[in-house]
Amino acid sequence: MTIKEIVNALDRFAPLPLQDGYDNAGLQIGLTEAEATGALLCLDVTEAVIDEAIALGCNLIVAHHPLLFKGVKSLTGRNYVERCVIKALRNDIAIYAAHTNLDNLQGGVSFKMAEKLGLSDVRILEPKEQMLTKLVTFVPTQHADAVRKALFDAGCGCIGRYDSCSYNLQGEGTFRPQEGTSPYCGEIGTLHTEPEVRMETVLPNYLTSTVIKALVKAHPYEEPAYDLYPLQNQWAQAGAGIIGVLKEPETELEFLRRVKKCFEVECLRHNKLRGREILTVALCGGAGSFLMHQAMRQGADVFITGEIKYHEFMGHDQDILLADIGHYESEQFTKEIFYNQLREWFPSLEVYLSSLNTNPIKYL
């Protein structure tokens, strides 16, 4: 398979429109028409990681953190980013990153953390807003099932943990075909009444073009009528962080020790222990302290993330247990997400987990 095919599959899995506005996810370096010789999966792209890819014969690196995060105005090798770009280009290695689009994905980074901790009833802590559109269309009754299926196959109709969601109302449509038309039914110049179904469903904004193409292809009319309405609803299937529950309560110390072991944390920072039981757990991979108050509002007993600032620890001892496990530590299992997906999509592709610890922070 080509690198382009792999990139397209990754884009479908973690759509780029899910990334936050400041981010730079997606294909960063490389020629996509090249045949893929192997994929190396990592958290960060460094010179050593590129050397590892070369040694393994891989011409694709899939990372969580983008190598190119800010604009590059020159390639002189003055810093590690420029040196990595030069080395990747010289060795025909493509570099792809799935960053906040993977953070905001159901089944993404925070969900992997929840899986490692054995949480159940997991849902997104802060769902995205203004990401949904309602589609309304009108279909001849005998074609309703086929059009509805085409819309669902294109990505419509997902609400929470339900799919194939739609509302359907029987009615009548009227139209008069004019000269130069090729009507599915009715006669040119004659007013026609047709039994129709008013069909309503929802879709993510970024799928609008794909859905309309599917609608037009499946619809029998020469000029299908449809309306698009922006929605203010929260989108429960995309957003930051997660909240879930343990199988049974644990003491604060028991839970923190288990977190420390699970994520191989050398230095776990937390606020004062108050003797509370831990049952409801909120967490966010990476720099997720912005979700702290959301976790409190939703009744979490503990909030775990990769970075909490000094003053953010203050004043919350009575409210919630806070745990900072380190940015790298919280996101280290991202490679497993990539691995499982690539092995499923491309069984013949050589896929490797990087053996390098790229954490720039060391503990004495």
Secondary structure, DSSP 8 states (H G I E B T S, - for coil): -BHHHHHHHHHHHS-GGGS-TT---EEEES-TTSB---EEEESS--HHHHHHHHHHT-SEEEESS-S--S-----SS-SHHHHHHHHHHHTT-EEEE--HHHHTBTTSHHHHHHHHHT-EEEEEEEEEES-EEEEEEEEEGGGHHHHHHHHHHTT---BTTB-S--EEEEEEEEE---TT---SSS-TTS-EEEEEEEEEEEEEGGGHHHHHHHHHHH--SSS--EEEEEE--EEEEEEEEEEEEEEEEEEHHHHHHHHHHHTT-SS-EE------EEEEEEEESSS-GGGHHHHHHTT-SEEEES---GGGGTT-TTT-EEEE--HHHHHTTHHHHHHHHHHHH-TTS-EEE-----------
